[in-house]
Amino acid sequence: MAEKTINLDQSSFLNAVYQASGNSLEMRRQFDEICEFHSVRSGERLFKQGEGFSTVTVNLDGLFRIYHEGAAENDELTIGFIKPGGTAPFMSAIKSDGELNYSVESLVKASIMTFPRPRFLELVESDIRWYRMIWNLLYEENAHREKRERSLLVSSAYARYQEFLTEFEDTEHLIKLKYIASYLGIQPATLSRIRSSPYRGEV
């Protein structure tokens, strides 16, 4: 699979930051002061399952994979992908001091923005507007998770693949087929049959 950097997209996280701060230049200055910008390589692991974290990463123009690591070597379950504008770890982990139960890797060369979790939490505690921002992001995150869980329960393998193509139409070619199959809850051979057949029913 050829490496390709995704075109820079508007960051939904940064939009949430600016909406939360409104016309407050002081709030924006406080946030800007804690941020740093970096580049990551294709295949670079940003977070490791079983470890804590002190830094939050915002994907600016790349594509990240989120996955569970099993006990056996190469035993992995892909649970999601982070498009430009998304954060790693999930926002639901921001206030947790525990270990992550998933790993995150970059699938392409990417630009990222990072900020220290403790300092961001200080901002959140200092102004109710930051709290509202976190709540809204958590709502979007949970809504997406519920939609995916419902799809795994009631949709056919073909329907799940079509939903995947709709959501990732610009980046699908950057993702290995085994990762897509794992994310859809099917075997790679089943995915190959779906991709090569016009069949519209259950597979």
Backbone torsions as a table, in degrees:
resi	resn	phi	psi	omega
1	MET	NA	125.0	-177.8
2	ALA	-71.6	139.1	178.1
3	GLU	-77.8	136.0	-180.0
4	LYS	-150.4	131.3	178.0
5	THR	-83.7	132.7	-179.1
6	ILE	-73.6	144.0	177.4
7	ASN	-59.2	141.7	-179.7
8	LEU	-58.1	132.1	-178.3
9	ASP	-120.7	163.3	177.2
10	GLN	-66.3	134.8	-178.3
11	SER	-86.9	118.3	178.9
12	SER	-65.7	-32.0	178.4
13	PHE	-66.8	-45.9	179.8
14	LEU	-66.0	-35.1	175.0
15	ASN	-59.7	-41.4	179.0
16	ALA	-64.1	-38.1	178.0
17	VAL	-62.1	-47.4	-177.3
18	TYR	-68.7	-35.8	176.6
19	GLN	-66.6	-38.5	-179.5
20	ALA	-66.9	-39.8	-177.3
21	SER	-78.1	-21.2	178.6
22	GLY	58.0	-125.1	179.8
23	ASN	-94.5	10.3	-177.6
24	SER	-81.4	99.9	177.4
25	LEU	-66.0	-27.4	179.4
26	GLU	-66.7	-41.6	178.6
27	MET	-64.4	-41.4	179.1
28	ARG	-66.3	-39.3	178.6
29	ARG	-62.7	-43.1	179.6
30	GLN	-60.2	-41.5	179.9
31	PHE	-70.4	-43.9	-179.7
32	ASP	-58.6	-33.3	-176.6
33	GLU	-66.8	-25.4	-176.3
34	ILE	-96.9	-2.3	-174.4
35	CYS	-94.8	146.8	173.0
36	GLU	-133.7	155.4	-179.6
37	PHE	-119.0	137.7	-176.7
38	HIS	-143.0	172.0	171.7
39	SER	-118.5	148.2	176.4
40	VAL	-126.7	153.2	-179.2
41	ARG	-86.8	158.0	171.2
42	SER	-62.7	129.8	-179.4
43	GLY	89.3	-3.8	-179.0
44	GLU	-73.9	132.8	178.1
45	ARG	-88.3	126.0	-177.0
46	LEU	-92.4	-36.0	179.2
47	PHE	-140.2	144.2	-177.4
48	LYS	-116.1	133.5	177.3
49	GLN	-56.2	136.1	178.2
50	GLY	91.5	-3.5	179.1
51	GLU	-114.3	155.2	174.3
52	GLY	-80.5	-179.9	179.0
53	PHE	-148.2	150.7	180.0
54	SER	-123.4	-5.1	-177.0
55	THR	-127.1	139.5	175.1
56	VAL	-103.4	137.6	-178.5
57	THR	-113.7	133.4	173.9
58	VAL	-108.2	123.6	178.0
59	ASN	-77.1	118.2	-177.5
60	LEU	-93.1	-38.7	-176.7
61	ASP	-152.0	21.7	-176.2
62	GLY	-116.2	-158.0	177.6
63	LEU	-146.1	121.2	-178.5
64	PHE	-110.3	149.3	174.3
65	ARG	-110.9	136.7	176.3
66	ILE	-109.9	130.5	-174.9
67	TYR	-151.1	151.3	171.8
68	HIS	-91.2	140.0	176.2
69	GLU	-104.7	125.6	178.4
70	GLY	-83.3	-178.0	-177.8
71	ALA	-70.9	-35.2	-178.0
72	ALA	-84.2	156.6	178.5
73	GLU	-64.2	136.5	-179.5
74	ASN	64.7	16.3	175.7
75	ASP	-91.3	94.1	-175.1
76	GLU	-128.8	148.4	175.5
77	LEU	-125.0	114.0	178.8
78	THR	-76.0	122.7	-176.6
79	ILE	-110.0	-7.2	178.5
80	GLY	174.1	172.3	177.2
81	PHE	-133.3	145.9	-179.3
82	ILE	-111.3	115.0	179.4
83	LYS	-87.4	171.8	177.3
84	PRO	-53.6	134.1	-177.6
85	GLY	99.7	-15.3	-179.7
86	GLY	-86.6	164.8	-179.1
87	THR	-115.0	154.4	172.2
88	ALA	-135.2	130.4	-2.7
89	PRO	-67.8	-175.8	174.8
90	PHE	-59.1	151.6	179.0
91	MET	-61.0	-27.0	179.7
92	SER	-64.0	-16.3	-179.9
93	ALA	-94.9	-5.6	-172.7
94	ILE	-57.2	-42.7	-175.8
95	LYS	-93.6	4.5	-178.7
96	SER	-93.5	139.2	176.4
97	ASP	-98.3	5.0	-176.6
98	GLY	-82.6	-176.6	179.3
99	GLU	-83.4	150.4	176.2
100	LEU	-75.5	141.8	177.3
101	ASN	-101.3	23.8	176.3
102	TYR	-155.2	162.4	175.2
103	SER	-110.6	160.0	178.9
104	VAL	-133.8	129.2	176.5
105	GLU	-130.0	154.9	176.8
106	SER	-90.1	129.3	-179.4
107	LEU	-87.2	-15.2	179.8
108	VAL	-141.9	166.1	171.1
109	LYS	-61.8	133.8	-171.4
110	ALA	-147.3	157.3	170.9
111	SER	-101.6	137.8	-178.5
112	ILE	-133.6	158.5	170.8
113	MET	-118.1	135.8	-179.9
114	THR	-125.8	153.9	172.4
115	PHE	-150.3	149.1	-178.0
116	PRO	-68.4	130.7	179.5
117	ARG	-59.6	-45.1	-179.5
118	PRO	-59.4	-41.3	-178.4
119	ARG	-71.0	-34.9	176.9
120	PHE	-66.3	-38.6	178.1
121	LEU	-64.9	-32.4	175.0
122	GLU	-62.5	-40.1	176.6
123	LEU	-64.3	-43.7	-179.4
124	VAL	-59.7	-41.3	-179.2
125	GLU	-72.7	-18.2	-173.8
126	SER	-88.3	-16.7	-175.1
127	ASP	-152.3	129.4	-177.0
128	ILE	-61.7	-23.6	-179.5
129	ARG	-65.9	-34.4	175.0
130	TRP	-67.2	-37.1	178.2
131	TYR	-61.8	-42.8	179.3
132	ARG	-62.1	-38.4	179.0
133	MET	-61.5	-47.3	179.0
134	ILE	-59.6	-42.1	-179.6
135	TRP	-60.8	-45.1	-179.2
136	ASN	-64.5	-40.4	178.4
137	LEU	-67.0	-38.4	177.2
138	LEU	-64.5	-38.1	178.4
139	TYR	-61.6	-46.4	179.6
140	GLU	-63.8	-40.5	-179.3
141	GLU	-63.6	-46.4	-179.4
142	ASN	-68.3	-36.0	178.4
143	ALA	-63.1	-41.9	178.6
144	HIS	-65.8	-39.9	-179.4
145	ARG	-66.3	-41.8	178.9
146	GLU	-64.7	-39.1	178.6
147	LYS	-62.8	-42.2	179.4
148	ARG	-66.4	-43.6	179.6
149	GLU	-62.2	-40.4	178.3
150	ARG	-64.8	-39.1	179.0
151	SER	-64.0	-41.5	179.2
152	LEU	-63.7	-29.2	-177.5
153	LEU	-83.6	-38.9	-168.8
154	VAL	-117.1	-16.7	-175.5
155	SER	-93.7	149.8	175.4
156	SER	-71.5	164.9	178.5
157	ALA	-60.0	-40.3	179.0
158	TYR	-63.8	-44.8	-179.7
159	ALA	-62.5	-39.0	178.9
160	ARG	-64.3	-38.8	179.0
161	TYR	-66.1	-39.7	177.8
162	GLN	-65.1	-38.7	176.0
163	GLU	-63.3	-39.7	178.0
164	PHE	-62.3	-44.9	-179.8
165	LEU	-63.1	-36.3	178.5
166	THR	-65.0	-42.5	-177.1
167	GLU	-76.1	-32.7	-174.0
168	PHE	-121.8	35.5	-175.1
169	GLU	-60.4	-29.7	-178.4
170	ASP	-88.8	-10.6	-173.6
171	THR	-127.6	-2.5	-175.8
172	GLU	-55.9	-36.1	-177.2
173	HIS	-70.5	-11.1	-180.0
174	LEU	-91.9	-5.6	-173.4
175	ILE	-107.8	129.2	177.7
176	LYS	-60.6	144.3	-176.7
177	LEU	-61.1	-33.7	-179.8
178	LYS	-67.0	-30.3	176.7
179	TYR	-72.4	-40.9	178.2
180	ILE	-63.0	-45.2	179.9
181	ALA	-60.4	-44.1	178.7
182	SER	-61.3	-43.4	179.9
183	TYR	-63.0	-36.2	-178.9
184	LEU	-82.8	-8.6	179.9
185	GLY	76.5	31.6	-180.0
186	ILE	-132.2	169.9	177.5
187	GLN	-81.8	150.3	177.9
188	PRO	-54.1	-36.7	179.8
189	ALA	-64.3	-37.4	177.8
190	THR	-65.4	-42.1	178.5
191	LEU	-62.4	-40.1	178.9
192	SER	-61.6	-40.2	178.9
193	ARG	-66.0	-39.7	179.6
194	ILE	-63.8	-42.6	-176.9
195	ARG	-69.6	-26.1	-175.9
196	SER	-99.8	-1.0	-175.5
197	SER	-125.4	143.5	175.2
198	PRO	-81.0	4.7	-176.1
199	TYR	-57.3	136.9	-173.3
200	ARG	-112.2	1.4	-176.0
201	GLY	-102.3	-156.9	178.3
202	GLU	-68.0	144.1	176.8
203	VAL	-113.9	NA	NA
